Amino acid sequence: MKKLILFFLLISYGHIFAQQLSTASPEGTKNLIQHYFTAVAEYSALYNGKMETPYDMRMKNHPYFLTTDYVKGDIVYNGAYYTDVSLRYDQYRDQLVARTPDQSYNVVLESPKVSEANLNGYPIVSTQELSWQNMPSGNYYIFLYTGEYTVFYKPTLLVVSSTSNRLVEQSFKITNRYYVTIDGVCHPVKNKSGFLKLFPDKRKELNQFAKQERLDFKNNAGQAFIALVKQYELLSK
C-alpha cells in the first residue's frame, strides 16, 4: 500500500511537472527539474506511512482537533521542515494525519519521526522532544503558552454509548487535562485552587486577579490558566 501511494504521488506530481516543463525557458527547465526531484524526495519521506482507518460515520461527533477539515500547517518530520502540509490531529488515536497533495490519500505520520507541528495556530509537540518529569503518557501535547512557564494540555477521548428511541448511539467524550511546567516538572491543574497551590508566594494576588478578570475555569480553563501564568510572571519581575 505504501508503494502504491508513492506511485500515485509521482504520477500526480509528474503530470504537473510535465505541463510546466513544456512552457519553460532553458534556464527555467533546469530549475524545474531540480525542484521536481527535490519535491519527489520530500513526498517519499513525508507520505511513506499507513493509510488512515476511517471512523464509523454514525458517530455523533468527531475526534479531531478543532475541525474535521485538513488545514495547512508546518511540521518537522524526520529532521526536515515542511510547510503548507494538509494536516489534522486525531485526538482519540493520538496521531497526526497528512493528506497527499492530490487529496487522494490520508496518511498517518509515524510519531517517532515527528518533532513538532503547527496546526490551527497551536504547536503540537511530540513527547520525545521533551525531557520533563511527570509527563503524561501519549504521543503529542497541545501547547497553549510558552514563557518562563509552559501551559499545555493533553486531550483524552472515550467512546460512550447512549440509547435514544431504542437505538444505541455512540459519541466521543472529550476531557482536556491541563498542565503547568515549573522547573522541568509537569504539574496537573484542574481548577483555580489547584493552580494557586503551585504559586503560594503570590496566591493572594493571583486569586484577586482571577476574580477581577472573571476568569472562567469551568468553560475556558486553558485561557484562565494562561492569564494566571502571565500575571504571575508579571508580578515576579
C-alpha positions as CSV (number, residue, x, y, z in Angstrom):
1,M,0.0,0.0,0.0
2,K,2.9,2.4,0.8
3,K,4.4,1.8,-2.6
4,L,1.0,2.4,-4.3
5,I,0.6,5.7,-2.5
6,L,4.1,6.8,-3.6
7,F,3.4,5.7,-7.2
8,F,0.3,7.8,-7.5
9,L,2.1,10.8,-5.9
10,L,4.8,10.5,-8.5
11,I,2.3,10.3,-11.3
12,S,0.3,13.2,-10.0
13,Y,3.3,15.5,-9.5
14,G,4.9,14.3,-12.7
15,H,1.8,15.4,-14.7
16,I,2.0,18.9,-13.2
17,F,5.8,19.0,-13.8
18,A,5.4,18.0,-17.5
19,Q,2.9,20.8,-18.1
20,Q,5.3,23.4,-16.5
21,L,8.3,22.0,-18.4
22,S,6.7,22.4,-21.8
23,T,6.5,26.2,-21.4
24,A,9.7,26.8,-19.5
25,S,12.9,28.5,-20.8
26,P,16.2,26.5,-20.8
27,E,17.2,28.1,-17.5
28,G,13.7,27.6,-16.2
29,T,13.8,24.0,-17.3
30,K,16.9,23.4,-15.3
31,N,15.3,24.9,-12.2
32,L,12.1,22.9,-12.6
33,I,14.0,19.6,-12.9
34,Q,15.8,20.4,-9.7
35,H,12.5,21.4,-8.0
36,Y,10.8,18.2,-9.3
37,F,13.4,15.8,-7.8
38,T,13.5,17.8,-4.5
39,A,9.7,17.6,-4.2
40,V,9.6,13.9,-5.1
41,A,12.2,13.1,-2.4
42,E,10.2,15.1,0.2
43,Y,7.0,13.3,-0.8
44,S,8.6,9.9,-0.4
45,A,9.7,10.7,3.2
46,L,6.5,12.5,4.4
47,Y,3.8,10.3,2.9
48,N,5.5,6.9,3.4
49,G,3.1,5.6,6.1
50,K,0.0,3.6,6.6
51,M,-3.4,4.8,5.4
52,E,-5.8,6.3,8.0
53,T,-8.6,4.0,9.0
54,P,-12.0,5.9,8.8
55,Y,-14.4,6.1,11.7
56,D,-17.9,4.8,11.7
57,M,-20.0,7.6,10.0
58,R,-22.7,7.0,12.6
59,M,-20.7,8.5,15.4
60,K,-22.5,11.6,16.7
61,N,-19.3,13.8,16.9
62,H,-15.7,13.6,15.7
63,P,-12.3,13.1,17.4
64,Y,-10.3,15.7,15.6
65,F,-8.6,18.8,17.0
66,L,-11.0,21.7,16.4
67,T,-12.2,20.6,13.0
68,T,-12.6,17.6,10.8
69,D,-11.1,19.6,7.9
70,Y,-7.5,19.3,6.8
71,V,-5.7,22.6,7.4
72,K,-2.4,23.9,6.1
73,G,0.3,23.6,8.7
74,D,4.0,23.3,9.2
75,I,5.8,20.2,10.5
76,V,9.2,19.0,11.4
77,Y,9.4,15.4,10.3
78,N,12.4,13.1,10.4
79,G,14.6,16.2,10.8
80,A,13.2,18.0,7.8
81,Y,11.0,21.1,7.9
82,Y,7.8,21.1,5.7
83,T,5.4,24.0,5.1
84,D,1.8,24.1,3.8
85,V,1.1,20.5,4.6
86,S,-2.5,19.5,4.9
87,L,-2.8,18.1,8.4
88,R,-5.3,17.2,11.1
89,Y,-4.8,15.8,14.6
90,D,-6.8,12.7,15.7
91,Q,-7.1,13.2,19.4
92,Y,-8.7,9.7,20.1
93,R,-5.9,7.7,18.3
94,D,-3.3,10.4,19.3
95,Q,-2.0,10.6,15.8
96,L,-1.2,13.2,13.1
97,V,-2.6,12.6,9.7
98,A,-1.4,14.2,6.4
99,R,-3.4,14.4,3.2
100,T,-1.4,13.9,0.0
101,P,-1.2,17.0,-2.4
102,D,-3.7,15.4,-4.8
103,Q,-6.1,14.8,-1.8
104,S,-6.4,11.1,-2.6
105,Y,-4.8,9.6,0.5
106,N,-4.8,10.3,4.2
107,V,-1.5,9.1,5.7
108,V,-0.8,8.5,9.4
109,L,2.6,10.1,10.2
110,E,5.0,8.0,12.3
111,S,5.0,9.6,15.7
112,P,8.7,8.8,16.4
113,K,9.6,10.9,13.4
114,V,7.5,13.9,14.3
115,S,9.2,16.7,16.3
116,E,6.6,19.4,16.2
117,A,3.6,20.5,14.0
118,N,1.9,23.9,13.9
119,L,-1.8,23.3,13.4
120,N,-4.7,25.8,13.7
121,G,-2.2,28.2,15.2
122,Y,-1.3,25.8,18.0
123,P,2.1,24.0,18.4
124,I,1.5,20.2,18.7
125,V,4.7,18.9,20.2
126,S,5.9,15.3,20.3
127,T,6.6,13.8,23.8
128,Q,10.0,12.6,22.6
129,E,11.2,16.2,22.2
130,L,10.7,16.9,25.9
131,S,12.5,15.7,29.0
132,W,10.2,17.0,31.7
133,Q,9.4,15.0,34.8
134,N,5.9,13.6,35.5
135,M,4.9,13.9,31.8
136,P,1.5,12.4,30.9
137,S,1.6,9.4,28.6
138,G,0.9,9.7,24.9
139,N,2.4,10.9,21.6
140,Y,1.6,14.6,21.5
141,Y,0.8,17.6,23.7
142,I,-1.0,20.8,22.6
143,F,0.9,23.9,23.8
144,L,-1.1,26.9,24.9
145,Y,1.6,29.2,26.2
146,T,5.4,29.1,26.4
147,G,7.2,31.7,28.6
148,E,9.1,31.3,31.8
149,Y,6.5,28.6,32.5
150,T,4.7,26.4,30.0
151,V,0.9,25.7,29.8
152,F,-0.2,22.7,27.7
153,Y,-2.9,20.2,27.7
154,K,-3.4,16.6,26.7
155,P,-6.9,15.6,25.3
156,T,-8.3,12.3,26.4
157,L,-11.2,10.8,24.5
158,L,-13.5,7.9,25.4
159,V,-16.2,6.3,23.3
160,V,-19.5,6.4,25.2
161,S,-22.9,4.8,24.3
162,S,-26.4,6.1,24.9
163,T,-29.9,4.9,23.9
164,S,-32.3,7.1,22.0
165,N,-35.6,5.8,20.6
166,R,-34.3,2.3,21.2
167,L,-31.3,3.0,19.1
168,V,-27.8,2.8,20.6
169,E,-25.8,5.9,19.7
170,Q,-22.0,6.4,20.2
171,S,-20.1,9.5,20.6
172,F,-16.7,10.7,21.8
173,K,-16.4,12.2,25.3
174,I,-13.5,14.7,25.4
175,T,-11.6,15.5,28.6
176,N,-8.8,18.1,28.4
177,R,-6.2,17.6,31.1
178,Y,-4.1,20.8,31.7
179,Y,-0.5,21.0,32.9
180,V,1.8,23.8,34.0
181,T,5.6,23.1,33.8
182,I,7.7,24.6,36.6
183,D,11.5,24.0,36.6
184,G,11.2,21.0,34.3
185,V,8.4,19.3,36.2
186,C,4.8,18.9,34.9
187,H,2.1,19.7,37.4
188,P,-1.5,18.8,36.5
189,V,-4.1,21.5,37.3
190,K,-7.8,21.0,37.4
191,N,-9.1,24.3,38.8
192,K,-8.1,27.6,40.3
193,S,-7.4,26.2,43.7
194,G,-5.0,23.6,42.2
195,F,-3.3,26.3,40.2
196,L,-2.8,28.7,43.2
197,K,-1.1,25.9,45.2
198,L,1.7,25.9,42.6
199,F,2.4,29.6,43.3
200,P,2.0,30.1,47.1
201,D,4.1,33.3,47.2
202,K,1.6,35.1,45.0
203,R,-1.5,33.2,46.0
204,K,-3.5,36.2,47.3
205,E,-2.6,38.5,44.3
206,L,-3.5,35.8,41.8
207,N,-6.8,35.0,43.4
208,Q,-7.7,38.6,43.4
209,F,-6.7,38.9,39.8
210,A,-8.8,35.9,38.8
211,K,-11.9,37.4,40.5
212,Q,-11.3,40.8,39.0
213,E,-10.9,39.4,35.5
214,R,-13.8,36.9,36.0
215,L,-11.7,34.1,34.7
216,D,-13.8,31.1,33.7
217,F,-12.1,27.9,35.0
218,K,-15.1,25.7,34.1
219,N,-15.8,26.6,30.5
220,N,-12.5,28.1,29.4
221,A,-9.8,26.6,31.7
222,G,-7.0,26.9,29.2
223,Q,-7.3,30.6,28.8
224,A,-7.7,31.1,32.5
225,F,-4.5,29.2,33.3
226,I,-2.7,31.2,30.6
227,A,-3.9,34.5,32.1
228,L,-2.8,33.5,35.6
229,V,0.7,32.3,34.4
230,K,1.2,35.6,32.6
231,Q,0.1,37.6,35.7
232,Y,2.5,35.6,37.9
233,E,5.4,36.3,35.5
234,L,4.5,40.0,35.6
235,L,4.3,40.0,39.4
236,S,7.6,38.2,39.7
237,K,9.6,40.7,37.7
